[in-house]
Amino acid sequence: MWGILRYHFEYTHLNAHVVFFLSHFSDWHNVLKLGYDVRNREFPSWMIKLLKEGCGISNPESVLPSKVISPGEPFGVLSSIVATRYGLSPNCLVVGGTTDSNAAFFAAAGAQPEFGTAVTSLGSTLAMKQLSKTFVEDASRGVYSHRFPRFGNNSGEDQQDGEAWLIGGASNVGCAILRQEDFSDDELVSLSAEIDPKSDSSLSYYPLMKKGERFPVADSAKEPVLDPKPDSRQDYLHGILQGISDVEREGFKVLGDLGASPDRPNVVLTCGGGSKNDMWIRMRERRLKDICNEHVEVKRAINTEASYGAALLAAASFDT
């Protein structure tokens, strides 16, 4: 999603100028894994040197975006050719886009959340993001930071030059293990209703589907732990859900230990299929309170669609 209202066009349909305009602009989020230095807001000198000397590209800008802007920042209006062809207003602005996972964060938390707001996605895997005043990064733990766009209403004197960072990582544990272990939808509902979220399971699981973990530690040799397996399906489900919850808790602890500010989330909004399980939400909140000094609320996100988050991002550009 290089730009909201960005389209893909063939050279046969548009002149080269319009194609150049759309393909040489990007945003902080989409170029992070292209090697962009999000702290200094530039491509690093070593990368430019490598392209020139190692790859024989005399003009690195021919293969890199010539301009990188904040997500949500307007960078121009649609070409008159594009506007006419698709029946859009010639005054329609194109603004910087974001990634799908970050758009989902905007959908859940809004475009101007408070520091300490976190979003956990309980899908086939577990993904976590927290809004921090500080940059956090540690490849050995699978932790990275996206520069968060700043709008007029969420700046403050306690921030470092108005900076904000969306920090987090993604674990390989998640709800996919429930299908692997043959839990049906009906079984998940009925068994969850019988689990007391205030009680601990005696089982200590690390519910990976296969070997390898990304976060809160990057370890390609990490083995699944799903033994011993009890006779009771309820006890087995309790142990698995607790194991995933503990990975989430460790993830937030790692972010704090690496320098997140605040060092613990104050609210965790939940999306993904696992957000439908009210018992699990209460279990996770109780276990997170062990590291958050009771000051954390875990609840289901109202909005989770990435498209909704992209729309919020575009609208926020005009609310400064």
C-alpha positions in Angstrom: 0.0 0.0 0.0 2.5 2.6 -1.2 -0.1 5.3 -1.2 -3.8 5.5 -0.3 -5.7 5.9 -3.6 -2.6 4.5 -5.4 -3.4 2.4 -8.5 -1.4 0.0 -10.7 -1.3 1.1 -14.3 0.3 -0.2 -17.5 2.6 1.9 -19.6 0.2 1.5 -22.5 -2.5 3.3 -20.6 -0.6 6.2 -19.1 2.3 8.4 -20.1 5.7 7.8 -18.4 5.4 10.9 -16.3 2.3 9.6 -14.4 3.9 6.2 -13.9 7.0 7.8 -12.5 5.0 9.9 -10.2 3.2 7.0 -8.6 6.1 4.5 -8.5 8.8 6.8 -7.0 7.0 8.0 -3.9 6.6 5.9 -0.8 6.1 6.1 2.9 8.1 5.3 6.1 6.3 2.0 6.7 6.5 0.4 3.3 10.3 1.1 2.9 11.4 -0.1 6.4 12.3 -3.6 5.0 13.8 -2.0 1.9 16.6 -0.8 4.2 15.3 2.7 4.9 16.7 4.3 8.1 13.5 5.4 9.8 15.3 7.3 12.5 17.3 9.6 10.2 14.7 9.4 7.4 17.1 8.5 4.6 18.5 5.5 2.9 21.8 4.7 4.6 25.1 5.6 2.9 26.3 2.0 2.9 23.3 1.0 0.9 23.8 3.8 -1.7 27.5 2.8 -1.9 26.5 -0.9 -2.4 24.1 -0.1 -5.2 26.7 2.1 -7.0 29.9 0.0 -6.5 28.5 -3.5 -5.9 25.6 -3.5 -8.3 26.8 -1.0 -10.9 23.8 1.3 -10.5 25.1 4.8 -11.1 21.8 6.4 -10.0 20.4 4.7 -7.0 17.2 6.8 -7.2 16.3 4.9 -10.3 15.6 1.9 -8.2 14.7 3.5 -4.9 11.8 5.8 -4.1 13.0 9.4 -4.7 10.8 10.7 -1.9 9.7 9.0 1.3 6.9 10.7 3.4 4.9 10.1 6.5 1.9 7.8 6.2 -1.1 10.1 5.8 0.9 13.0 4.4 -0.5 14.4 1.2 2.0 14.4 -1.7 0.0 15.4 -4.7 -3.3 15.2 -6.6 -4.3 12.5 -9.0 -3.2 12.9 -12.6 -6.0 14.4 -14.8 -5.7 11.3 -16.9 -6.3 9.0 -13.9 -9.1 11.1 -12.5 -10.9 11.2 -15.9 -10.5 7.5 -16.5 -11.9 6.4 -13.1 -14.4 9.2 -12.6 -12.7 10.8 -9.7 -12.4 14.4 -8.7 -9.3 16.1 -10.2 -8.7 17.6 -6.8 -8.5 14.1 -5.1 -5.4 14.0 -3.0 -3.0 11.0 -2.8 -1.5 10.5 0.6 1.2 8.3 2.0 0.1 4.8 2.7 1.1 2.1 5.3 1.4 -1.6 5.6 -1.6 -3.9 6.1 -0.6 -4.8 9.7 -0.1 -1.1 10.6 -3.4 -0.2 9.0 -5.0 -2.8 11.2 -3.5 -1.0 14.2 -5.0 2.2 13.1 -8.4 0.5 12.7 -8.3 -0.9 16.2 -6.7 2.0 18.0 -7.5 5.0 15.9 -5.1 7.4 14.2 -4.3 9.3 17.4 -4.0 6.7 20.2 -2.3 7.4 23.6 1.2 6.1 24.3 1.0 2.7 25.8 -1.9 1.6 23.6 -1.2 -1.9 22.2 -2.9 -4.2 19.7 -2.6 -7.9 19.8 -3.7 -10.0 16.8 -4.7 -13.5 17.8 -4.9 -15.1 14.3 -3.0 -18.2 13.1 0.0 -16.5 14.7 0.4 -13.9 17.4 1.3 -10.4 16.4 1.8 -7.5 18.9 2.3 -3.7 18.5 2.6 -1.0 21.1 2.8 2.8 20.7 5.9 4.1 22.4 7.7 7.4 22.8 11.0 5.6 22.1 12.6 3.7 19.3 13.2 0.0 20.1 15.0 -2.6 18.0 16.6 -5.9 18.6 17.0 -8.4 15.8 17.9 -11.2 18.2 14.4 -10.9 19.7 12.5 -10.1 16.5 11.7 -6.6 17.6 11.5 -3.6 15.3 10.0 -0.2 15.2 7.9 1.7 12.6 8.0 5.5 12.9 4.4 6.5 13.8 2.9 9.5 12.0 2.2 12.5 14.2 -0.9 14.6 13.9 -1.7 17.9 15.7 -3.7 16.5 18.6 -1.3 13.9 20.0 1.9 15.9 20.5 3.2 16.8 23.9 6.1 18.3 25.8 7.1 14.9 27.2 7.9 13.5 23.7 11.3 13.4 22.1 11.0 15.9 19.4 7.4 14.8 18.8 8.5 11.3 17.9 6.3 8.3 18.3 7.1 4.6 17.4 5.0 1.6 16.7 7.1 -1.2 18.2 6.5 -4.9 18.3 7.0 -8.3 16.8 5.3 -11.5 15.7 5.5 -14.9 17.2 4.9 -18.2 15.5 2.6 -19.4 18.3 -1.1 -18.7 17.7 -4.6 -20.1 17.0 -3.4 -22.3 14.1 -2.3 -24.8 16.8 -5.9 -25.3 17.8 -6.8 -26.6 14.3 -3.7 -28.8 14.3 -4.9 -30.4 17.6 -8.4 -30.9 16.1 -10.4 -28.5 18.2 -13.7 -27.7 16.4 -15.5 -24.3 16.7 -18.2 -25.9 18.9 -15.6 -27.5 21.1 -13.7 -24.3 21.6 -16.9 -22.5 22.6 -18.1 -25.2 25.0 -14.7 -26.0 26.6 -13.8 -22.3 27.0 -17.0 -21.8 28.9 -15.9 -24.4 31.5 -12.4 -22.9 32.0 -11.9 -20.6 35.0 -9.8 -17.6 33.7 -8.7 -16.9 37.3 -7.1 -20.3 37.7 -3.7 -21.4 36.4 -3.1 -24.5 34.3 -0.4 -26.9 35.7 0.7 -27.4 32.1 3.6 -25.4 30.8 3.4 -25.3 27.0 5.1 -23.5 24.2 2.5 -24.2 21.5 4.4 -23.9 18.2 3.1 -25.8 15.2 6.7 -26.7 14.2 10.3 -25.8 15.1 11.3 -22.2 14.9 10.4 -18.9 16.7 10.6 -15.2 15.7 9.5 -13.3 18.8 10.0 -12.6 21.7 13.2 -14.4 20.8 14.5 -15.2 17.3 15.4 -18.9 17.5 15.2 -21.1 14.5 15.8 -24.2 16.7 13.0 -23.4 19.2 11.0 -26.6 19.6 7.2 -26.9 20.3 6.3 -28.0 23.8 2.9 -29.7 23.9 3.6 -32.5 26.4 2.4 -33.9 28.7 -1.0 -34.2 27.0 -3.8 -34.7 29.6 -6.8 -36.9 29.0 -9.1 -34.0 29.5 -9.7 -31.9 26.3 -10.7 -29.0 28.6 -7.4 -29.2 30.5 -5.5 -29.4 27.2 -7.2 -26.3 25.8 -6.5 -24.5 29.0 -2.8 -25.3 28.8 -2.6 -24.2 25.1 -4.4 -20.9 25.7 -2.3 -20.2 28.7 0.9 -20.9 26.8 -0.1 -18.4 24.0 -1.0 -15.9 26.7 2.4 -16.3 28.3 4.2 -15.7 25.0 2.2 -12.4 24.7 3.1 -11.5 28.3 6.8 -12.2 27.6 6.6 -10.1 24.4 5.4 -7.0 26.3 8.0 -7.6 29.0 10.7 -7.8 26.3 9.5 -4.5 24.7 9.7 -2.8 28.1 13.1 -4.3 28.9 14.4 -3.0 25.6 13.3 0.6 26.4 9.7 1.0 25.4 8.1 4.1 26.9 5.9 3.5 28.7 7.5 0.2 29.6 4.2 -1.6 29.8 0.9 -1.2 27.9 -2.1 0.4 29.6 -4.6 -1.1 27.2 -4.4 -4.1 24.9 -6.9 -4.1 22.1 -7.5 -7.6 20.6 -8.3 -8.6 17.0 -8.3 -11.8 15.1 -10.3 -15.0 15.6 -9.0 -15.3 19.2 -10.7 -12.0 20.2 -14.1 -13.8 20.1 -13.2 -15.8 23.2 -14.2 -13.7 26.2 -12.8 -16.2 28.7 -9.4 -16.0 27.0 -9.5 -12.1 27.1 -10.0 -12.3 30.9 -7.2 -14.9 31.2 -4.8 -12.7 29.3 -5.7 -9.6 31.3 -5.0 -11.4 34.5 -1.6 -12.7 33.3 -0.6 -9.4 31.9 -1.3 -7.7 35.2 1.5 -9.7 36.7 3.9 -7.5 34.8 1.8 -4.3 34.5 1.1 -3.6 38.2 -2.6 -4.1 37.7 -2.8 -1.1 35.3 -3.8 -2.8 32.1 -7.1 -3.4 30.4 -7.5 -6.1 27.7 -10.6 -5.9 25.5 -11.8 -6.7 22.0 -11.2 -4.1 19.3 -14.3 -2.7 17.7 -12.8 -2.2 14.3 -10.1 -4.5 12.8 -10.3 -4.1 9.0 -7.1 -2.7 7.4 -9.1 -0.8 4.9 -10.9 1.0 7.7 -7.5 1.9 9.2 -6.3 3.2 5.9 -9.3 5.5 5.7 -8.7 6.8 9.2 -5.1 7.5 8.3 -6.1 9.5 5.2 -8.8 11.4 7.1 -6.4 12.3 10.0 -4.2 14.2 7.6 -6.8 16.9 7.5 -7.5 17.0 11.3 -4.5 18.9 12.5 
